[in-house]
Amino acid sequence: MEVLSAEVEGGSGHIVEKLPRRTRSGSRIWSKAVKGRAVFESMKPGARVCDVAQRYGVSAQQLTMWRKLARSGRLALVTDEATDFVPIEVSETASRKTEAAPVEISIGKVTIRLDRDATATRIAEIATVLERGA
């Protein structure tokens, strides 16, 4: 299957993103990076799902499904912005335990408790979203 590329109009002319591939039935196959970037944009304060979906050429329902995947930890958010570091404290009592304890993230007045099997990627995504106030 042929992969096409898109260029920025009026910009530097560098390739920005590959256009979505299509299946034999004509359905588009979006890369995880594009999905993650669209979801990240749609979660910014003041952003509307329908506006972001229109920019990416997908339906609002499709973007909503991607957002659901991101919330369940099956799709990572992608951003071109500089990443903010979020301080994470590990208490001595938790680090000495042999059994994994549930994860607790506290930022300001918000505290989130996650199951023991939460991945490091998911924990970092949640901490970043909380830090940005989304």
KASULFEN-V519089 format. One record per pair of residues at least 4 apart in sequence whose C-alpha atoms are under 7 Angstrom apart, sorted by the first residue. I is the first residue (numbers start at 1). J is the second residue. If there is no record, write none. Layout:
i=I j=J
i=I j=J
//
This chain:
i=3 j=21
i=4 j=18
i=4 j=19
i=5 j=15
i=5 j=17
i=5 j=18
i=5 j=19
i=6 j=15
i=6 j=16
i=6 j=17
i=6 j=18
i=6 j=19
i=7 j=13
i=7 j=14
i=7 j=15
i=7 j=16
i=8 j=13
i=8 j=14
i=8 j=16
i=20 j=28
i=20 j=29
i=20 j=30
i=21 j=28
i=21 j=29
i=22 j=26
i=22 j=27
i=22 j=28
i=22 j=29
i=23 j=27
i=23 j=28
i=30 j=34
i=30 j=35
i=31 j=35
i=32 j=36
i=33 j=37
i=33 j=78
i=34 j=38
i=35 j=39
i=35 j=66
i=36 j=40
i=36 j=75
i=36 j=76
i=36 j=77
i=36 j=78
i=37 j=41
i=37 j=77
i=37 j=78
i=37 j=79
i=38 j=42
i=38 j=52
i=39 j=43
i=39 j=63
i=39 j=66
i=39 j=67
i=39 j=77
i=40 j=44
i=40 j=77
i=40 j=78
i=40 j=79
i=41 j=52
i=42 j=47
i=42 j=48
i=42 j=49
i=42 j=52
i=43 j=47
i=43 j=134
i=44 j=134
i=45 j=134
i=48 j=52
i=49 j=53
i=49 j=60
i=50 j=54
i=50 j=60
i=51 j=55
i=52 j=56
i=53 j=57
i=53 j=58
i=53 j=59
i=53 j=60
i=53 j=63
i=54 j=58
i=54 j=59
i=58 j=62
i=58 j=63
i=59 j=63
i=60 j=64
i=61 j=65
i=62 j=66
i=63 j=67
i=64 j=68
i=65 j=69
i=66 j=70
i=67 j=71
i=68 j=72
i=69 j=73
i=69 j=74
i=69 j=75
i=70 j=74
i=70 j=75
i=70 j=76
i=70 j=77
i=73 j=122
i=86 j=127
i=86 j=128
i=90 j=94
i=90 j=95
i=91 j=95
i=92 j=96
i=93 j=97
i=94 j=101
i=100 j=116
i=101 j=116
i=102 j=113
i=102 j=114
i=102 j=115
i=102 j=116
i=103 j=113
i=103 j=114
i=103 j=115
i=103 j=116
i=104 j=111
i=104 j=112
i=104 j=113
i=104 j=114
i=105 j=111
i=105 j=112
i=105 j=113
i=105 j=127
i=106 j=110
i=106 j=111
i=106 j=112
i=107 j=111
i=107 j=130
i=107 j=131
i=114 j=118
i=118 j=122
i=118 j=123
i=119 j=123
i=120 j=124
i=121 j=125
i=122 j=126
i=123 j=127
i=124 j=128
i=125 j=129
i=126 j=130
i=127 j=131
i=128 j=132
i=129 j=133
i=129 j=134
i=130 j=134
//
